[in-house]
Amino acid sequence: MQEKLSWKSKISFGIGAFGKDMVYAIVSTFFMKYLTDYRLADPVFVAILFAAARIWDAVNDTFMGVVVDNTRSKFGKFRPWILIGTVVNAAVLIAMYADVDLSPVNYAIYVGFMYVLWGMTYTIMDIPYWSMVPALTNDENERNQISAIPRFFASMAWLIVGSGGLYIVKYFGGEDKIAGFSRFAIAVAVIFVVSSLITVFNVKEKSAPLSALTAEKTSVKQMMRVLFKNDQVLVVLLIALFFNVAYQLSNSFALYYFEYVCNVEDELFSIYTAVAGFAQMGALLSYPLLGKKINKKLLFISACVLPAAGFLLLLAAGYFAPTNAVWVALSSVIINIGIGFMLVILTVILSEVVDYGEYKMGTRNESILFSTQTFVVKLAGAFSAFVSGIGLKIIGYKANEAQSATAIAGMRIIMIAIPAVLMLACLLVYFKGYRLGDKNYRRILAELDNRKHASESDNMAGTDTGSEKVDDGGLM
């Protein structure tokens, strides 16, 4: 029987994403600049720290998935970890931005430990939060809603932190940026805990059937077989890797670009980020309607070309009108409409890869395939952080000083040129490697439907067909 969720449950689940993404936004957007400009940490140290922490996070996700999968409690398997992870992560966030008086060496040890611990404790909460979706309802339309609602709340969180963060820091600390960030982190931590409590107390996971509780867990060997036998997985993951490096690199470097290249940090960064949030939300809302009228290939082309064109416009504006808010806003609109499309398309094509895996191997492995996307996002975060930190060192960046012509040129390359090239690389990979176009994908769905009906007929006749490996039917 399909289960409906109340709007109270749906909204309460989305509110959980609002708090956790505020936490992620304050770290992802500001922490690197906080360390290099206000704590005067060496960019190379920051690069190595961020890269190592993200790589460990990517590995750590797998272990947390196993822990959650084996949890049995009267409160369910997800909610206890959401609550535990939230409380611990909020405390670590406060400690990361705390105004501690330590020597440079001791501070490096302290902040390195806290940053790694922050990533680990965020995983404790984040993995069970998203894994709870299938446990809330078995209705497909309901799942679509409870997958979209958190994305909207998350976009709101990024919009608030990105566009208002610098003003909030100034409000809390005046010219003392360290004190301002410390108080800002405390406020975000409180919102985080409250939002997670709303989710935990108002959202109930449905009881899992006994077969699910006693089912054999997927081994590492089986997981690797699923990933490498499904040839389209690697294609989609490569697209996701290029896209996420471009997206995260431009996001993490925007503060440096607008302060040192445009010389108007607060205003232009806030405009760029606010417009980005609205543009992405608009793209997310319009995609379902556009998907009915425009074929997937054309939407994918738009998702790659629009950001590249927007970055080129931002580059031109940086030379001819670096402080012009209109050109910055227009660039952000073009870039982030494409990014909004890509965020949806990656989920769509990964879902198609799940169907292709069932078509080719006879088994569906949604959790394995979707978990690889999280791995790629964190791997991209590690790479973009490393490029940002090492790049600052190579170009001769000097914190809180007017930059040399070489440093400014290097910032333009890191913020604009590299992301633009990577977005076009996504397009190249798609055309060269992705083979689940509309025609082939419809044929796969038709074949899967035929097998389902055949299996139902066999079961009615008392025949156990089982699942077996199938040939790809000449698709490749």
C-alpha positions as CSV (number, residue, x, y, z in Angstrom):
1,M,0.0,0.0,0.0
2,Q,1.3,3.4,-0.9
3,E,1.7,5.8,1.9
4,K,0.9,9.5,1.9
5,L,2.9,12.0,4.1
6,S,1.3,15.0,5.7
7,W,2.6,18.5,4.7
8,K,3.7,18.9,8.3
9,S,6.1,15.9,7.8
10,K,7.3,17.1,4.4
11,I,8.0,20.7,5.6
12,S,9.6,19.4,8.8
13,F,11.9,17.2,6.7
14,G,12.8,20.1,4.5
15,I,13.6,22.3,7.5
16,G,16.3,19.8,8.5
17,A,18.1,20.6,5.2
18,F,17.9,24.3,6.0
19,G,19.9,24.0,9.1
20,K,22.5,21.5,7.9
21,D,23.1,23.5,4.7
22,M,23.6,26.7,6.6
23,V,26.4,24.9,8.4
24,Y,27.9,23.6,5.2
25,A,27.6,27.0,3.6
26,I,29.4,28.9,6.3
27,V,32.3,26.5,6.1
28,S,32.4,26.0,2.3
29,T,32.0,29.7,1.5
30,F,34.1,31.4,4.2
31,F,36.4,29.1,6.1
32,M,39.3,29.1,3.7
33,K,39.4,33.0,3.5
34,Y,38.9,33.1,7.3
35,L,42.1,31.0,7.7
36,T,44.2,32.8,5.1
37,D,43.1,36.4,5.6
38,Y,42.1,36.6,9.3
39,R,44.1,33.8,10.9
40,L,47.0,34.4,8.4
41,A,47.5,30.7,7.8
42,D,49.8,29.6,5.0
43,P,47.7,28.8,1.8
44,V,49.7,25.6,1.3
45,F,48.8,24.4,4.8
46,V,45.1,25.2,4.1
47,A,45.2,23.4,0.7
48,I,46.7,20.2,2.2
49,L,44.3,20.3,5.2
50,F,41.2,20.8,3.1
51,A,42.2,18.2,0.5
52,A,43.1,15.6,3.1
53,A,39.9,16.2,5.1
54,R,37.7,15.9,2.0
55,I,39.4,12.7,0.8
56,W,38.9,11.2,4.3
57,D,35.3,12.3,4.3
58,A,34.7,10.5,1.0
59,V,36.1,7.3,2.5
60,N,34.3,7.9,5.8
61,D,30.9,8.0,4.1
62,T,31.1,4.3,3.3
63,F,31.7,3.4,6.9
64,M,28.9,5.6,8.1
65,G,26.5,4.0,5.6
66,V,27.3,0.6,7.1
67,V,26.8,1.8,10.6
68,V,23.4,3.3,9.8
69,D,22.4,0.3,7.8
70,N,23.0,-1.9,10.8
71,T,21.3,0.3,13.4
72,R,18.1,-1.1,15.1
73,S,16.3,1.0,17.7
74,K,12.8,1.9,18.8
75,F,13.4,5.4,17.3
76,G,14.3,3.9,13.9
77,K,17.7,3.6,12.2
78,F,18.1,7.2,10.9
79,R,16.7,9.7,13.5
80,P,19.1,8.8,16.3
81,W,22.1,9.4,14.1
82,I,20.6,12.7,12.8
83,L,20.2,14.0,16.3
84,I,23.7,12.8,17.5
85,G,25.5,14.1,14.5
86,T,23.8,17.4,14.7
87,V,24.6,18.1,18.3
88,V,28.3,17.1,17.9
89,N,28.7,18.8,14.6
90,A,27.3,22.1,15.9
91,A,29.7,22.0,18.9
92,V,32.6,21.4,16.5
93,L,31.5,24.2,14.2
94,I,31.6,26.6,17.2
95,A,35.1,25.4,18.1
96,M,36.4,25.8,14.5
97,Y,35.5,29.5,14.5
98,A,36.3,30.1,18.2
99,D,38.6,33.1,19.0
100,V,41.3,31.0,20.6
101,D,44.6,32.5,21.6
102,L,47.3,30.1,20.4
103,S,50.7,30.2,18.7
104,P,50.7,29.7,14.9
105,V,51.9,26.1,15.3
106,N,49.5,25.2,18.0
107,Y,46.6,26.9,16.1
108,A,47.5,24.9,13.0
109,I,47.2,21.7,15.0
110,Y,44.0,22.8,16.7
111,V,42.2,23.9,13.6
112,G,43.4,20.9,11.6
113,F,42.0,18.6,14.2
114,M,38.7,20.5,14.4
115,Y,38.3,20.7,10.6
116,V,38.7,17.0,10.1
117,L,36.4,16.3,13.1
118,W,33.9,18.7,11.6
119,G,33.8,16.7,8.3
120,M,33.4,13.4,10.2
121,T,30.6,14.6,12.4
122,Y,28.8,16.2,9.5
123,T,28.8,12.8,7.8
124,I,27.2,11.2,10.9
125,M,24.1,13.4,10.4
126,D,24.1,13.9,6.6
127,I,24.2,10.2,5.5
128,P,21.1,9.2,7.5
129,Y,19.2,12.3,6.6
130,W,19.2,11.6,2.9
131,S,19.0,7.8,3.4
132,M,15.7,8.3,5.2
133,V,13.9,9.4,2.1
134,P,12.9,5.8,0.9
135,A,11.9,5.0,4.5
136,L,9.3,7.7,4.6
137,T,6.9,6.5,1.9
138,N,6.7,4.0,-0.9
139,D,4.7,6.4,-3.1
140,E,6.7,7.7,-6.1
141,N,5.1,11.1,-6.3
142,E,5.5,11.6,-2.6
143,R,9.2,10.7,-2.9
144,N,9.6,13.2,-5.6
145,Q,8.2,15.9,-3.3
146,I,10.2,15.0,-0.3
147,S,13.3,15.0,-2.4
148,A,12.6,18.4,-3.9
149,I,11.5,20.2,-0.8
150,P,14.8,19.9,1.1
151,R,16.6,21.2,-2.1
152,F,14.5,24.3,-1.9
153,F,15.2,24.8,1.8
154,A,18.9,24.2,1.2
155,S,19.0,26.8,-1.6
156,M,17.4,29.3,0.9
157,A,20.2,28.5,3.4
158,W,22.9,29.1,0.9
159,L,21.2,32.3,-0.3
160,I,21.1,33.7,3.3
161,V,24.6,32.7,4.2
162,G,26.2,33.6,0.9
163,S,24.5,37.0,0.3
164,G,24.2,38.1,3.9
165,G,27.2,36.4,5.6
166,L,29.6,39.3,5.4
167,Y,27.0,41.7,6.6
168,I,26.1,39.4,9.5
169,V,29.8,39.1,10.4
170,K,30.1,42.9,10.4
171,Y,27.0,43.2,12.5
172,F,28.3,40.8,15.1
173,G,31.9,41.9,15.3
174,G,32.3,45.3,13.6
175,E,35.9,45.5,12.3
176,D,36.9,42.5,14.4
177,K,36.2,39.8,11.8
178,I,37.4,36.9,14.0
179,A,34.9,37.8,16.7
180,G,32.2,38.4,14.1
181,F,32.7,34.9,12.5
182,S,32.8,33.3,16.0
183,R,29.3,34.7,16.9
184,F,28.0,34.0,13.4
185,A,29.0,30.3,13.8
186,I,27.2,30.2,17.2
187,A,24.0,31.5,15.6
188,V,24.3,29.0,12.8
189,A,24.9,26.2,15.2
190,V,21.8,27.1,17.2
191,I,19.6,27.2,14.0
192,F,21.1,23.8,13.0
193,V,20.1,22.1,16.2
194,V,16.6,23.6,16.2
195,S,16.0,22.6,12.6
196,S,17.2,19.1,13.2
197,L,15.0,18.7,16.3
198,I,12.0,19.7,14.1
199,T,12.9,17.0,11.7
200,V,13.6,14.3,14.3
201,F,10.3,14.9,16.3
202,N,8.0,15.5,13.3
203,V,9.2,13.0,10.7
204,K,8.6,9.3,11.3
205,E,10.2,6.6,9.2
206,K,7.9,3.7,8.4
207,S,8.8,0.3,9.8
208,A,11.0,-1.7,7.5
209,P,9.7,-5.2,6.6
210,L,11.4,-8.2,8.2
211,S,13.0,-9.1,4.9
212,A,14.8,-5.8,4.8
213,L,16.1,-6.2,8.4
214,T,17.5,-9.6,7.7
215,A,18.7,-9.1,4.1
216,E,22.2,-9.8,3.3
217,K,24.3,-6.7,3.0
218,T,26.2,-5.8,-0.1
219,S,29.8,-6.7,0.1
220,V,32.7,-4.5,-1.2
221,K,33.3,-7.1,-3.9
222,Q,29.6,-6.9,-5.1
223,M,29.7,-3.1,-4.9
224,M,32.8,-3.0,-7.2
225,R,31.1,-5.4,-9.6
226,V,28.1,-3.1,-9.9
227,L,30.2,-0.1,-10.5
228,F,32.5,-1.5,-13.1
229,K,30.0,-3.8,-15.0
230,N,27.8,-0.8,-15.6
231,D,29.9,1.1,-18.1
232,Q,27.7,4.2,-18.0
233,V,28.4,4.8,-14.3
234,L,32.0,6.0,-15.0
235,V,30.8,8.3,-17.7
236,V,28.3,10.0,-15.4
237,L,30.8,10.2,-12.5
238,L,33.3,11.8,-14.8
239,I,30.7,14.4,-15.8
240,A,29.9,14.9,-12.1
241,L,33.5,15.3,-11.2
242,F,34.2,18.0,-13.8
243,F,31.0,19.8,-12.9
244,N,31.6,19.8,-9.2
245,V,35.2,20.9,-9.4
246,A,34.1,23.8,-11.6
247,Y,31.2,24.7,-9.3
248,Q,33.1,24.4,-6.0
249,L,36.3,26.1,-7.3
250,S,34.3,29.2,-8.5
251,N,32.3,29.3,-5.2
252,S,35.3,28.9,-2.9
253,F,37.3,31.5,-4.8
254,A,34.6,34.2,-5.3
255,L,35.5,36.0,-2.1
256,Y,39.1,36.5,-3.2
257,Y,38.1,37.5,-6.7
258,F,35.7,40.2,-5.7
259,E,37.9,41.7,-3.0
260,Y,41.3,41.6,-4.8
261,V,40.4,41.8,-8.5
262,C,37.2,43.9,-8.4
263,N,38.2,45.7,-5.1
264,V,34.5,45.6,-3.9
265,E,34.2,42.6,-1.7
266,D,31.0,42.9,0.4
267,E,28.7,44.4,-2.2
268,L,29.6,42.5,-5.3
269,F,30.1,39.2,-3.6
270,S,26.7,39.5,-1.9
271,I,25.0,40.5,-5.2
272,Y,26.7,37.6,-7.1
273,T,25.7,35.1,-4.4
274,A,22.1,36.3,-4.0
275,V,21.5,36.3,-7.7
276,A,23.0,32.8,-7.9
277,G,20.6,31.5,-5.3
278,F,17.5,32.9,-7.1
279,A,18.7,31.8,-10.5
280,Q,19.3,28.2,-9.3
281,M,16.0,28.0,-7.6
282,G,14.3,29.3,-10.8
283,A,16.1,26.7,-12.9
284,L,15.1,23.9,-10.4
285,L,11.4,25.0,-10.6
286,S,11.4,25.4,-14.4
287,Y,13.2,22.2,-15.3
288,P,10.2,19.8,-15.0
289,L,8.2,21.9,-17.5
290,L,11.1,22.4,-19.8
291,G,11.9,18.7,-19.7
292,K,8.4,18.0,-21.3
293,K,9.1,20.4,-24.2
294,I,12.8,20.1,-24.8
295,N,14.8,17.0,-25.3
296,K,17.4,15.9,-22.7
297,K,20.4,16.5,-24.9
298,L,19.5,20.1,-25.6
299,L,19.0,20.7,-21.9
300,F,22.4,19.1,-21.1
301,I,24.1,21.4,-23.7
302,S,22.4,24.4,-22.1
303,A,23.6,23.2,-18.7
304,C,27.2,23.2,-19.9
305,V,27.3,26.2,-22.3
306,L,25.4,28.7,-20.1
307,P,28.0,28.6,-17.3
308,A,30.9,28.8,-19.7
309,A,29.3,31.8,-21.4
310,G,28.5,33.4,-18.0
311,F,32.1,33.0,-16.9
312,L,33.4,34.6,-20.1
313,L,31.0,37.6,-19.5
314,L,32.3,37.8,-15.9
315,L,35.9,37.8,-17.2
316,A,35.1,40.7,-19.7
317,A,33.3,42.6,-16.9
318,G,36.3,42.2,-14.7
319,Y,38.5,44.0,-17.3
320,F,36.1,46.7,-18.6
321,A,33.7,47.3,-15.7
322,P,35.0,45.5,-12.6
323,T,32.7,47.3,-10.1
324,N,29.6,47.3,-12.2
325,A,26.9,45.4,-10.2
326,V,24.6,44.9,-13.2
327,W,27.2,43.0,-15.2
328,V,28.2,40.9,-12.2
329,A,24.5,40.1,-11.6
330,L,23.9,39.2,-15.3
331,S,26.9,37.0,-15.3
332,S,25.7,35.2,-12.2
333,V,22.2,34.7,-13.7
334,I,23.7,33.0,-16.8
335,I,26.1,30.9,-14.9
336,N,23.7,29.7,-12.3
337,I,20.7,28.9,-14.5
338,G,23.1,26.4,-16.2
339,I,24.3,25.1,-12.8
340,G,20.6,24.7,-11.7
341,F,19.9,22.6,-14.8
342,M,23.0,20.5,-14.2
343,L,22.1,19.8,-10.6
344,V,18.8,18.2,-11.8
345,I,20.3,16.6,-14.9
346,L,22.9,14.7,-12.9
347,T,20.2,13.1,-10.8
348,V,18.1,12.3,-13.9
349,I,21.0,10.6,-15.8
350,L,22.2,8.7,-12.7
351,S,18.6,7.4,-12.3
352,E,18.8,6.3,-16.0
353,V,22.1,4.5,-15.2
354,V,20.3,2.6,-12.4
355,D,17.7,1.4,-14.9
356,Y,20.5,0.5,-17.4
357,G,22.2,-1.5,-14.6
358,E,19.1,-3.5,-14.1
359,Y,18.7,-4.0,-17.8
360,K,22.3,-5.2,-18.2
361,M,22.9,-7.2,-15.0
362,G,19.4,-8.0,-13.7
363,T,19.7,-6.1,-10.4
364,R,18.8,-2.6,-9.2
365,N,21.4,-0.9,-7.0
366,E,20.1,2.6,-6.3
367,S,21.9,3.1,-3.0
368,I,25.3,2.0,-4.4
369,L,25.1,4.1,-7.5
370,F,23.8,7.2,-5.7
371,S,26.4,6.9,-3.0
372,T,29.1,7.3,-5.6
373,Q,27.8,10.8,-6.4
374,T,28.5,11.8,-2.8
375,F,32.0,10.4,-3.1
376,V,32.6,12.4,-6.3
377,V,31.3,15.6,-4.7
378,K,33.7,15.3,-1.9
379,L,36.6,14.2,-4.1
380,A,35.9,17.4,-6.2
381,G,35.9,19.4,-3.0
382,A,39.3,18.0,-2.1
383,F,40.7,18.9,-5.6
384,S,39.2,22.4,-5.8
385,A,40.4,23.2,-2.3
386,F,43.9,22.0,-3.2
387,V,43.9,24.0,-6.4
388,S,42.7,27.1,-4.5
389,G,45.3,26.9,-1.8
390,I,48.3,25.9,-3.9
391,G,47.1,28.4,-6.6
392,L,47.2,31.3,-4.1
393,K,50.8,30.3,-3.2
394,I,51.9,30.0,-6.9
395,I,50.5,33.3,-8.0
396,G,52.1,35.2,-5.1
397,Y,49.0,36.0,-3.1
398,K,49.5,38.3,-0.1
399,A,46.7,38.4,2.4
400,N,45.1,41.8,3.1
401,E,47.4,43.6,0.5
402,A,47.0,45.0,-3.0
403,Q,47.8,42.1,-5.3
404,S,50.4,42.1,-8.1
405,A,49.4,41.9,-11.8
406,T,50.5,38.3,-11.8
407,A,48.4,37.4,-8.8
408,I,45.3,39.1,-10.3
409,A,45.8,37.3,-13.6
410,G,46.1,34.0,-11.6
411,M,42.9,34.7,-9.7
412,R,41.1,35.2,-13.0
413,I,42.3,31.9,-14.2
414,I,41.3,30.0,-11.0
415,M,37.9,31.7,-10.6
416,I,36.8,31.9,-14.3
417,A,39.0,30.2,-16.9
418,I,39.4,26.7,-15.2
419,P,35.6,26.4,-14.4
420,A,34.6,27.5,-17.9
421,V,36.9,24.8,-19.5
422,L,35.7,22.1,-17.1
423,M,32.0,22.9,-18.0
424,L,32.8,22.4,-21.7
425,A,34.7,19.2,-20.7
426,C,31.4,17.9,-19.3
427,L,29.9,18.4,-22.7
428,L,32.7,16.5,-24.4
429,V,32.4,13.5,-22.1
430,Y,28.6,13.5,-22.6
431,F,28.8,13.3,-26.4
432,K,31.7,10.8,-26.4
433,G,30.5,8.5,-23.7
434,Y,26.9,8.8,-22.7
435,R,24.8,6.3,-24.6
436,L,21.4,6.4,-22.9
437,G,19.8,8.9,-25.2
438,D,16.0,9.2,-25.4
439,K,15.6,6.5,-28.0
440,N,17.9,3.9,-26.3
441,Y,16.5,4.7,-22.9
442,R,12.9,4.2,-24.0
443,R,13.9,0.8,-25.4
444,I,15.5,-0.1,-22.1
445,L,12.3,0.9,-20.1
446,A,10.2,-1.1,-22.5
447,E,12.4,-4.2,-22.1
448,L,12.3,-3.8,-18.3
449,D,8.6,-3.6,-18.4
450,N,8.4,-6.7,-20.6
451,R,10.5,-8.6,-18.1
452,K,8.4,-7.4,-15.2
453,H,5.2,-8.7,-16.8
454,A,7.0,-12.0,-17.8
455,S,8.2,-12.4,-14.2
456,E,4.7,-11.8,-12.8
457,S,3.3,-14.4,-15.2
458,D,5.9,-16.9,-14.2
459,N,5.2,-16.3,-10.5
460,M,1.5,-16.8,-11.1
461,A,2.4,-20.1,-12.7
462,G,4.6,-21.0,-9.8
463,T,7.9,-20.6,-11.5
464,D,10.9,-18.9,-9.7
465,T,12.7,-17.0,-12.4
466,G,15.3,-15.3,-10.1
467,S,17.5,-12.6,-11.5
468,E,20.1,-13.2,-14.0
469,K,22.7,-11.3,-16.0
470,V,21.4,-10.0,-19.3
471,D,23.1,-9.0,-22.4
472,D,23.1,-5.3,-23.3
473,G,21.0,-6.1,-26.3
474,G,23.4,-4.4,-28.7
475,L,23.0,-1.0,-26.9
476,M,26.8,-0.5,-26.8
